[in-house]
Amino acid sequence: MRVRLVVNPLARRGAEGDAVRTALIARGIDCVDDAEDPSTLDAIVVAGGDGTVVSQIGIAIQHGLPIGVVPLGTFNDMARTLNIPMAIAAACDAIAGGATRAIDIGRVNGVYFVNEASLGISARAARGQTPDVKRRFGWLGIVGTTLQTLVRSVPFAADIVCDGASERVRTVQLTIANSNRFGSIWYVPQAAIDDGWLDLYSVEFSGFFQTVLGLCGLLRSRGSAPVQGLRRRSGTRFEILTRRPHHIVADGEPAGATPATFDLLPRAVRILVPAEPAVVD
């Protein structure tokens, strides 16, 4: 197997990039750099977090290449969704095995995402969650910046068009999810990364304490029961308009601002995953 190896040295475990290369070579995988002609490759291997995976989606779609993932980031939501091991050796075993799963890809303002794109609280918090903060403080840095943002959060009005049907909401957070796991703590078992749908969540609590209590309720429910103050819609295309531009982040990376259109590319990319265990009769 001949692969382009893309290592993000700024990822939480980015210093382990050499260990990834060594493990791949030990499994008979030839690693080349970015200058290599994609037509000569069998796959792209990403050693980093979700944002690093997203950076390679365009070339993967253009050349029909699968993506292998060695999770070195802070959240690694996509890897967890697809049961890709966190350990370097086991993740490289999955890549060498060659089994793939086709997943949906979300897109907003021309920017791809695999887990979610959002505006509001999480988008503002993400601007303070720099690679240095993630690497030095990990979860504590994420929680700290999020709480600071919650204290300053103010509801805003948004017009939402879902597959042609429109409504107006007053919200502190809009998330358009492609997966059933995002933000490292949100898990919605009814959704899937290959179900052909985007899911919009509008958090419509007001005030710091109500928002905190509401978010705790969401965590407890895991999407299994309706939660007052949470609006959910499913569709293949969302248009969002706000009175003033709101910044959008897609899998933690900047993705422009509103007005914005979110759409779906069904099963657009294959991900190298651990082989399904054999069924024994």
C-alpha positions in Angstrom: 0.0 0.0 0.0 1.3 3.5 -0.9 -0.1 6.4 1.1 0.3 10.1 1.6 1.0 10.6 5.3 -0.3 13.9 6.7 0.8 14.6 10.3 -0.4 17.6 12.3 2.4 18.5 14.6 0.1 20.9 16.5 -2.3 18.1 17.4 -2.5 17.1 21.1 -0.2 14.1 20.4 1.3 15.6 17.3 4.8 14.8 18.6 4.1 11.2 17.9 4.1 11.6 14.1 7.5 9.7 13.7 6.0 6.8 15.7 3.1 6.7 13.3 5.4 6.6 10.2 7.5 3.8 11.8 4.4 1.8 12.6 3.1 2.1 9.1 6.4 1.1 7.5 6.6 -1.9 9.8 3.3 -3.0 8.3 4.6 -2.8 4.7 3.0 0.6 4.0 5.0 3.0 1.8 4.6 6.6 3.2 5.2 9.6 0.8 4.8 13.3 1.2 2.4 15.9 -0.1 4.4 16.4 -3.4 3.5 12.9 -4.6 1.0 12.6 -7.5 -2.3 11.5 -5.9 -2.9 9.2 -8.9 0.0 7.0 -7.6 -1.6 6.6 -4.1 -3.8 3.9 -2.6 -4.9 6.1 0.4 -4.3 9.2 2.5 -3.3 8.6 6.1 -4.0 11.4 8.6 -2.2 11.5 12.0 -4.0 14.2 13.9 -7.5 15.3 15.0 -10.8 15.8 13.2 -9.7 19.1 11.7 -6.7 17.4 10.0 -9.0 14.7 8.6 -11.3 17.4 7.1 -8.2 19.1 5.5 -7.8 16.0 3.3 -11.5 15.4 2.3 -11.3 17.5 -0.9 -8.4 15.6 -2.4 -9.9 12.2 -1.2 -13.2 13.0 -3.1 -11.4 14.3 -6.1 -9.2 11.3 -6.5 -11.5 8.6 -5.0 -9.0 7.8 -2.2 -9.9 6.3 1.1 -8.6 8.0 4.3 -6.9 6.2 7.1 -6.9 7.8 10.6 -4.4 7.6 13.4 -6.1 9.7 16.2 -3.7 12.2 17.7 -6.1 15.0 18.4 -8.0 16.2 21.5 -11.5 15.0 20.7 -11.1 12.5 17.8 -14.9 12.3 17.5 -14.9 10.7 14.0 -12.4 8.0 15.1 -14.6 7.2 18.1 -17.7 7.1 15.9 -16.1 4.5 13.6 -14.4 2.5 16.4 -10.9 3.4 15.2 -8.5 2.6 18.0 -6.7 5.4 19.9 -3.5 3.4 20.1 -1.1 4.0 17.3 -0.3 0.4 16.6 -3.9 -0.7 16.6 -4.9 2.2 14.3 -2.2 1.3 11.9 -3.4 -2.4 12.0 -6.8 -1.1 10.8 -5.2 0.9 8.0 -3.1 -2.1 6.8 -6.3 -4.3 7.0 -7.9 -2.3 4.1 -11.5 -2.5 5.3 -13.5 0.7 4.6 -16.8 2.3 5.5 -18.3 5.0 3.3 -19.5 8.1 5.3 -21.5 11.2 4.6 -19.8 14.5 4.4 -21.3 17.8 5.4 -20.5 21.1 3.7 -21.0 24.8 4.7 -19.7 27.8 2.8 -17.6 25.4 0.7 -15.9 24.0 3.9 -16.3 20.2 4.6 -17.1 18.7 7.9 -17.5 15.1 9.2 -19.0 15.7 12.7 -20.7 19.0 13.0 -20.7 22.7 12.1 -22.1 25.3 14.5 -22.6 28.9 15.4 -23.3 30.5 18.8 -21.7 29.4 22.1 -19.5 26.6 20.7 -18.3 28.8 17.8 -17.3 31.6 20.1 -15.6 29.1 22.5 -13.7 27.5 19.7 -12.0 30.7 18.9 -10.3 30.6 22.3 -9.5 26.9 22.0 -6.2 27.3 20.2 -3.9 24.4 19.5 -1.6 25.6 22.3 -4.5 25.6 24.8 -5.6 22.1 23.7 -2.1 20.8 23.9 -1.2 22.3 27.3 -4.5 22.0 29.2 -6.6 19.4 27.3 -10.1 19.0 28.7 -9.5 21.7 31.4 -8.8 24.3 28.6 -11.9 23.3 26.7 -14.1 23.5 29.8 -12.6 26.8 30.8 -13.2 28.6 27.5 -16.7 27.1 27.2 -17.7 28.4 30.6 -16.3 31.8 29.9 -18.4 31.9 26.7 -21.5 30.7 28.5 -21.3 33.6 30.9 -21.4 36.1 28.1 -23.9 34.3 25.9 -26.9 36.3 24.5 -29.7 34.7 22.5 -30.0 35.7 18.9 -32.7 35.4 16.2 -32.1 33.1 13.2 -34.3 32.2 10.2 -33.9 28.5 9.3 -35.0 26.9 6.1 -34.9 23.1 6.2 -35.5 21.4 2.8 -37.7 24.3 1.8 -39.7 24.7 5.1 -38.9 27.9 7.1 -39.1 28.9 10.7 -37.6 31.6 13.0 -35.9 30.7 16.3 -34.3 32.5 19.2 -31.3 30.6 20.2 -27.9 30.6 21.9 -26.5 27.8 19.8 -27.2 26.2 16.4 -25.4 22.9 15.6 -25.8 21.1 12.3 -24.5 17.5 12.9 -23.5 14.9 10.4 -22.6 12.3 13.0 -24.1 10.8 16.1 -21.1 11.9 18.2 -19.7 15.5 18.3 -18.1 17.9 20.7 -16.7 14.8 22.4 -19.6 14.7 24.9 -22.7 14.6 22.7 -23.9 11.2 21.6 -27.2 10.7 19.9 -27.8 7.0 19.2 -30.7 7.7 16.7 -28.3 9.4 14.3 -25.4 8.0 12.2 -22.6 9.3 10.1 -23.9 7.4 7.0 -27.7 7.8 7.4 -28.1 10.4 4.6 -29.3 13.2 7.0 -28.1 16.3 8.7 -29.5 17.0 12.1 -30.0 20.6 13.3 -30.1 21.3 17.1 -31.2 24.7 18.3 -30.5 25.3 22.0 -33.1 27.8 23.2 -32.4 28.3 26.9 -32.0 31.8 28.3 -29.6 32.9 31.0 -26.4 31.3 32.3 -28.0 29.0 34.9 -30.9 27.8 32.7 -28.4 27.1 29.9 -26.1 25.1 32.2 -29.1 23.1 33.6 -30.5 22.6 30.1 -27.1 21.3 28.8 -26.9 18.9 31.7 -30.3 17.7 30.8 -29.2 17.1 27.2 -26.2 15.1 28.4 -28.4 12.9 30.7 -31.0 12.3 28.0 -28.4 11.4 25.3 -31.1 12.3 22.8 -33.4 9.5 24.0 -36.2 11.9 25.2 -37.4 15.4 24.3 -35.7 18.1 26.3 -37.5 21.4 26.8 -35.5 24.2 25.2 -34.0 22.0 22.5 -35.4 22.1 19.0 -34.3 19.3 16.6 -34.8 19.1 12.8 -33.5 16.6 10.2 -32.9 17.3 6.6 -30.4 17.3 3.7 -30.1 21.0 3.3 -30.3 23.9 5.8 -30.1 27.6 5.1 -29.5 29.9 8.1 -29.9 33.7 8.0 -29.1 36.0 11.0 -29.5 39.8 11.4 -25.7 40.2 11.7 -23.1 37.7 10.6 -22.3 35.0 13.1 -19.0 33.0 12.8 -19.3 29.3 12.0 -16.9 26.6 12.9 -16.8 23.2 11.2 -15.1 20.4 13.2 -13.3 23.1 15.2 -12.0 25.0 12.1 -13.3 28.5 10.8 -16.0 28.1 8.2 -17.0 31.7 7.3 -20.2 33.3 8.7 -23.9 33.5 8.2 -25.8 33.7 5.9 -24.9 30.1 5.2 -26.1 27.0 3.4 -25.4 23.5 4.9 -25.7 20.5 2.6 -24.8 16.9 2.5 -22.7 14.7 0.2 -24.0 11.1 0.9 -21.4 8.5 1.4 -18.8 10.6 -0.3 -15.6 9.4 1.4 -14.4 5.9 2.4 -12.6 5.6 5.8 -10.3 2.8 6.6 -11.7 1.1 9.7 -11.1 -2.1 11.8 -12.5 -5.2 10.1 -15.9 -6.4 11.3 -15.4 -9.4 13.7 -16.3 -12.7 12.1 -19.7 -14.1 13.0 -19.4 -17.5 14.5 -22.5 -19.8 14.1 
